[in-house]
Structure formats: C-alpha cells, structure tokens
Amino acid sequence: MVSSHPRPEPLTIRPPSEWRSLLLRSTRGCNWNRCKFCGVYPALGEPEFSMRPLDDIKSDIDWYAARMPDLTTAFIGDADPLCRPIDESVTLLTYLKERLPHLSRITAYARAGTLYRLGIEGLRRLAAAGLTRVHTGLESGDLATLKFHCKGQSPKMVIDATRWTKAAGIEVSFYILLGLGGRDRWKEHIDGTAAVVNATDPEFIRLRRIWLFTPESSQTATACPLWADIQSGTFAQQTPEGTVLELRRLIEKISGMTSRLVCDHANNYLTVEGDFPGDKERMLAEIDAFLALPKEEREQHYRKVGSRI
C-alpha cells in the first residue's frame, strides 16, 4: 500500500546524528511535556500529544520503500514513540525491517521512564524486532535538579532502565544539558551526572547547552516554563564560561567507562569529542587550552557562538 500523502509526515525534531536516516513519525509531540527547560513542542506548534494510526505509519514506510529501498538507518520519533503499546511498537519495527531489509540501525527517542516501564523483557522484544539504539534525555544525574525541572525521573530509575536496555542488546545514547543546575547548583548537577554515567557506561554521551524558548524566539510566542523562574530570579542562568567548566568537570569525573563523548550541536561553546578512557586526557587538555586564552578572546568566542537551537 502506497501512502496517500505526497511525502511522509515530518518530525518536529531529531538528533543531529540521524540527519541521513529515514525519519519515521510514530507519535506527535511529547507525552510528558512538563520539563521546565524544554517547551520545544508547544513552541514549534505541536502542543498536544497523539499517536499516529499504525496504517498511516505503514504508508509512510511504504513511501520510503518504494523510493529509497537501500536505506540503512532509520530514526523513529517524536519525543517518546516507545510509549505506544508494545505490540504496536513490535509491529512497526517488524514491518519496517520487512519493507526495508537493508536497515542495520533503527533508533528512537525514549524517556527513561518509558524504558523503565517496558522492563527487561519488553526491551528484549523491541531488540528482537530490530531496535538497535535509544536516544535518552538523562539531562542531569542530580535528583534535586531533576525535581526542580519536573523531568519525571530519578537517577536510580535511569540507572536501572539503562542497564536493562543495554542487557537487552540496545545501545544507549545519553543527552546531558550543561547549565541545567544554573549557577547555584552546577557542581551537584555535574557530579550527579557523572555518577550516573559511571554506573551505566552508555555507548554515547551527547552534550548540549541549555537553550530556552522565550516569547520572542518561540514560533507560537509560548515561552518554556523555566522562563518564568528566570524572570522572577528563582533560577540563575549559568554563565557561558560556567558551562565550559561544567564540561571539564564532567569529563574529569567520568571514570572506567568506554563511552564516546561528543558535543555534536551548534549550541555548544566547545566541540570536544573522544572515547573513554583513551581520549580523556586529550579532551581535558583541549578545554584547558581554551580556558588559558585571554579573557577577552574567550568572551569574543562566546559571543560568536551565541545561542541557537
């Protein structure tokens, strides 16, 4: 069956690493949609969460199969597509593999809470159906920071869910937000985050700097919830140099891991990249070399990078 749409329904957002992948929309928006620092879906015109009908998603797969039969990677979105009933997720993955047999990597966004609810047996079913990697927002490993931002997960939940996911044979790509603890709690934010990484050894650690939708930057004039806390003084935003110091502290405290760390987004002030443990000292040296530059040169760099999503 060929999709009645001229093209598959587009995603709202995707990881930068999936830019060459088939982009398959299973859900619309975010089923949680409470994180103070985010607000991305309401700001980009997708305030409500819904699950697309299976037949519509299959039609999109058919569209790709008819036009790009040799695709080797696929990404499933939007925010948390694995929250669907697991039988539906297995059906989609199975159909995707059948129609595009050259796929060697199938990835998806996944909330830690969803992975936790799926449990080891559910995750094994998804792996058997073809899921190879999940992109998960750790954001922070500090419980107080997670609670303040209404993330809806605890460090223990993330650790358990990540261990089960890896045991099922699915790779884990963590997203960590520099600046999430603000100026007042940045050390606790980073130390807790490093502790979760050290307890789980994810395949990938992807760094982002917190970016906020304001009424001016939002397409719908809808600011992220954190904006009100900043305006009231409840949350003191981290400085540009503070986020660089956070990056250094995180790398320094990661120990005994085999993860790959990347700063693969234009919003990062520095773009260090490497594998633990072999590249740890080199990455620290690159950061130290930047911090050793004259203050005005560093400030000029921060201004040049600016703030972008």
N, C-alpha and C positions, 0 to 999 in steps of 0.2 A: 504494500500500500504506500503510495507516494503522498507526502504531506500536501494538504490543500493550501498551506501558506507558501508564498514565494520563496521565503527563507525560514530557517528555524528561528524560534523566538530567542532573542538575545538575552544574555545575562546582564545583571546590573554591575557586578564587579567580578574579578577573577584574580588569582595570584599572578604576579609578573612572570613566574616560571612556566606558566601554562599558555603563553601567548601563541604558541604554534599548535596547540591542541584543539581537537573538536570540543566545542563549548556547548554542553547539553544542559538545558534548564529544566530541572525537575520540580523545584519549588520557586515561589516568588516571594521576595522579601525575607525577613528574619522572623522565625517563630518565637524568639526571645525578645529582641527589640527593646531591651531595658538598660543596656550598658551606657553609663553616663558619657563616656568618652566617644561614643560612636555616633549614632543617629544617621548613618550613611544612607540607609534605605529610605526613610522619610525625606531626607534632604534631596535625594535623587528621584523622588516621585514614586516611591514604592512603599507607602506607609503600612500597608496591610500584608499579612502573611497568607499564602494559599498554596495548595498543592495542585500542580497541573494534572489533568487526566492522563492516565497511562497511555491511552491511544494517541493523544496529541504528542507525547514524548516519543513514542514509537514512530510516529510520522516524521518527526524531526530526524530520528536516526535513519529512517529510510532515505530522507533527502541527502544526508551525508553519504550513505552507502552508494547511492546512485551517481553521485558526483565526485566523491573523494574516497574511492574504495580502498586506497592504500594507506590511509591514516594509521599512525602507530601510537598516538597518545590521545587521551580524552579526559576532560575535566567536567565534573557534574556539580552544578550549583542550583539555587543561590546559596544562602548562608548555611543551611543545615539540612541538605537533602536526605541524609540518612535517618532523619526523624520520621520518614514515611513508615508505614507498617513494613516489617522486614520482608514479608513475602513479596510486596510490591518492589522493594529495592532489589531483591534477588531476581525477580522477573525482568526488571530493567537492565541489570547488569548482564544477565544471560542473553537477552535479546541484542544488546549492544555488541557482545562478543560474537554472536552468531552472524550478525549483519556486517560486522567489520572485523574479520578474523585476524587482521594484521596488528590489531591493538596489543601492545606489550605493556602499556602503562595506563591504568584508569585511576583517577584521583578524584577526591571530593572534599569540599569544606565539611567540617564536622565539629560540633560543640562537644567539649569534654563530657558534659552531662549526657549527651546522646550516646556517646561511646560507652559510658558507664552503664547506662540502662540496657544497651544491647548485650553487654556481658561477653565473656569469652566465647560462648557457643554461638551467639548471634554474629560476632565478629568473624568467627571461623566460617560461617555460612557466606558472609559477604566476600571473604577472601577466596573461597572456593568458586564463587560466581564471577570473580575477576577483579575485585577491588584490590589495588596494589599500594595506595598511599592515601593518607588523610592529611589535610591542612587544618591544623587545630590552633585556636587562639588561646595560648597559655596566658599571654599578656603580662601576668605577674605571678610570682610564687609567694607573695606576701598576703596572708589572709585578710589583714586589715585593709590593704589596698583593694583587693578583690571585692570585699564587702562594700567599701565606700563607692565603688564604681558599679555596684549591682551586677556583677559579672555572672552570678548564679553558679559558681563552682568554688571548690576549696582545693588547696594544694594536694591533699590526700586523694580527693576524687580524681584529679588529673594524673597523679602518680599511678593509681590503680588502673584507670582506664588506659593509660599509655602502655603500661606493662601488658595488659590483656591484648591490646591492639597489636603490639609487636609479637607477642606469643602466637597470635593468630596468623602471622606472616604478612602483616600490613605495615608499611613504613609510616613513620610519623614525622610531620614537618611542623615544628612549633613556631608560632609567631609571638614575639616579645615586643612590648611597647616601651621604648625609652621615654622617660618623663612621666610615666603613669602615676608615680608616687608624689609628683610635684617636688617642690624644693624642700618640703618638710620631712618627707619620708623616703627619700630616694635611696638611701643605703639599705633600709629594710626591704624595699621593693627589689633591689638588685640581689641582695643576699638570699632572699627567699626564692627568687627566680633561679639563681644558680643552684640552690639546693634541690629544686625540682628537676632541673636538667641533670644534675649529678645522680639523681635517684632513678632516672629513666633512660638516659642515653638515646635521645631521639636521633633519627637519621639526619635531620636538618634543623638548624636553629636560624630563623629568619628575623632580622632586626628591622623594626620600624620606629620612627619617632612619632609621638602622639601628634595628631593633626585634628583640628577642631572645626566643625561646621559652625559658622556664625550666621546670623540673619543675612549678612551680605554675601557670603560665599555659598550659601545653600541655594539650589535651584528653586526651592519652594519657600524660601525665606524662613525655613524651620531650623533653628539652632539645635546643636546637640545638647542634651541635658546638662553637661558639665559647664556649659557657658554661663548658666545662672550662678553656679558656685564660684566661678572666676569673677564674675561681676560683683558678687557680694563679698568677696575676699575669703570665702571658705576654702578655696583651693588656690595655692600659689603656684603658678606655672614654672616649670623647670627652665633654667636659662639654656641657651644654645651650648655653652661650654659645659654646663652641667650634664647634658645628655652625652657628650663625649666622655666625660669622666665616668658616667654610668656604663657606657660601652666598655671602657677599660676595666672597670671593676668586675663586670660580668665575665669577661674573658679570663681575667686573673683568677677568679674563684671557680671556674669550671675545671674539674679535675677528674682524670681517669676515664674520660669519655672518648668515643670515636666519632662524634658528631661532626657534621660540616656546618660551619657558621658562614652566613652570607648577609650582606647589607644590600639586598637587591631591590631597592626602591629609591627613587629620586629625592625623597624627603629626608634621607639620611645625610648627616653632615660629613661622615666618613664612610668609605666603602671598603672596609677591610673584609677579607674572605680567606678561609682556610679550613683545614681539617685538624681536629684534635686527635692526639696530642702534638703531632709533629709540627704544626704551624703556629702553635700558641705563642711562642716567644717572638716570632716574626711579626705577628699581628700586634702584640703589645709594643714592639719596637716602632711599628708604623704609627701607632697612636701617640707614643711618646715623642716621636719626631715632629708630629704636628703640634703637640702641646708645647714644644720647645720653641716654636716660631714666635716672633714678636707679637705682642698682644694685638696691635692694630692689624697685622696681617691675618691673624685668626678671626678677628671681628669682621674684616672685609670678606673673608671666606663665608662666614655665617650669613652675612647679608646677601652674598651672591647666590648661595643655595636657596635662601628664602624659605617659604613654607608652601608646600603643594601636596596634593593627594595623589 
